[in-house]
Amino acid sequence: MSSRRDAVHDVLRHSEGFRSAQDVYAEMRAEGAKIGLTTVYRALQALADSGHVDMLRTDDGESVYRACASGDHHHHLVCRRCGRTVEVAGPAVERWAETVGAEHGFTDVTHTVEVFGTCASCSTAARTHAAVSHS
């Protein structure tokens, strides 16, 4: 890996959850790094292509990145409120993707699955806030 790619990867390894390219760039600049936003985007794309980071698209279409905790193929369960992310295996999804591809004559099928919801902490906080508001 290049030193700039290593530096971008290092920011993600020390981050909680997914981060946008702009977030990574702003943090690096604040720490004194001489790096351009275009370089950050290129580094993130290369890291995603190599499997060193996970990339997903938010509901508004923005790409966000996170260092992989697992080297194996996995999916994500993502909290809509706080961004907490859990890596999950999905053997049923793997079988389904292969079956659907084969039914339509596709080979070398790949897929990305992101499941969005509200984590237990955010659900509890929302219920507590609603109960206090209605008191």
C-alpha positions in Angstrom: 0.0 0.0 0.0 1.1 3.6 -0.6 1.8 5.8 2.4 -1.2 8.0 1.6 -3.4 4.9 1.3 -2.0 3.6 4.6 -2.7 7.0 6.3 -6.4 6.9 5.0 -6.7 3.3 6.2 -5.3 4.2 9.6 -8.0 6.9 10.1 -10.7 4.4 9.4 -9.1 1.7 11.6 -9.4 4.2 14.5 -12.9 5.3 13.7 -16.2 4.1 15.0 -18.7 3.2 12.3 -18.7 4.4 8.7 -17.1 7.7 7.6 -17.5 9.8 4.4 -14.5 10.8 2.3 -15.1 14.4 3.5 -14.9 13.3 7.1 -11.7 11.4 6.6 -10.2 14.4 4.6 -11.2 16.9 7.3 -9.7 14.8 10.1 -6.5 14.3 8.2 -6.1 18.0 7.4 -6.9 18.9 11.1 -4.0 16.6 12.1 -1.7 18.4 9.7 -1.6 15.9 6.8 -0.8 17.4 3.4 -3.4 15.5 1.4 -6.0 16.5 -1.2 -9.6 15.4 -1.2 -9.2 13.7 -4.6 -6.3 11.6 -3.1 -8.6 10.6 -0.2 -11.3 9.5 -2.7 -8.8 7.5 -4.7 -7.3 5.9 -1.6 -10.8 4.9 -0.3 -11.8 3.4 -3.7 -8.5 1.4 -3.9 -9.0 0.2 -0.3 -12.6 -0.8 -1.0 -11.5 -2.6 -4.3 -8.9 -4.5 -2.4 -11.3 -5.5 0.4 -9.5 -3.6 3.2 -12.5 -1.3 3.8 -16.3 -1.7 3.5 -18.2 0.8 1.5 -21.9 1.4 1.5 -24.3 4.0 0.2 -26.4 5.9 2.7 -30.1 6.6 2.1 -29.2 9.9 0.4 -26.7 8.2 -1.9 -23.5 9.2 -0.2 -20.6 6.6 -0.1 -19.3 5.9 3.4 -16.4 3.7 4.4 -15.2 1.7 7.3 -12.2 -0.6 8.0 -13.2 -4.2 7.7 -13.3 -6.1 10.9 -13.5 -9.4 9.0 -11.6 -10.6 5.9 -14.5 -12.9 5.0 -17.5 -11.9 2.8 -20.1 -10.3 5.0 -23.1 -7.9 5.1 -24.0 -5.0 7.4 -26.7 -4.2 9.8 -26.7 -0.4 10.2 -28.5 1.8 12.7 -30.3 4.7 10.8 -30.0 6.9 13.9 -26.4 6.5 15.2 -24.7 4.7 12.4 -23.7 1.7 14.6 -22.8 -1.1 12.3 -22.6 -4.9 12.9 -21.0 -7.3 10.4 -23.2 -10.3 9.8 -22.8 -13.5 7.8 -25.7 -14.3 5.5 -25.4 -17.9 4.2 -29.1 -17.8 3.1 -28.4 -14.6 1.1 -25.4 -16.2 -0.5 -27.5 -19.2 -1.6 -30.3 -16.9 -2.8 -28.0 -14.8 -4.9 -26.4 -17.8 -6.6 -29.8 -19.4 -7.2 -31.3 -16.2 -8.7 -28.3 -15.7 -10.9 -28.3 -19.3 -12.1 -32.0 -19.1 -12.9 -31.3 -16.2 -15.2 -28.1 -17.7 -16.8 -25.7 -15.5 -14.8 -22.4 -16.7 -13.6 -19.8 -15.1 -11.3 -22.6 -13.5 -9.3 -21.7 -10.9 -6.6 -23.9 -8.8 -4.4 -24.0 -6.3 -1.6 -26.5 -6.4 1.2 -27.0 -3.7 3.7 -29.8 -4.0 6.3 -30.9 -0.7 8.0 -32.8 -0.5 11.2 -32.7 1.1 14.7 -30.3 -0.4 17.2 -31.4 -1.3 20.7 -29.7 1.8 22.3 -31.4 4.2 19.9 -34.8 2.4 20.3 -34.6 2.7 24.1 -33.5 6.3 23.9 -36.5 7.1 21.6 -39.0 5.4 23.8 -37.6 7.2 26.9 -37.7 10.5 25.1 -41.3 9.8 23.9 -42.4 8.9 27.5 -40.8 12.0 28.9 -42.4 14.2 26.2 -45.9 12.8 26.9 -45.6 13.3 30.7 
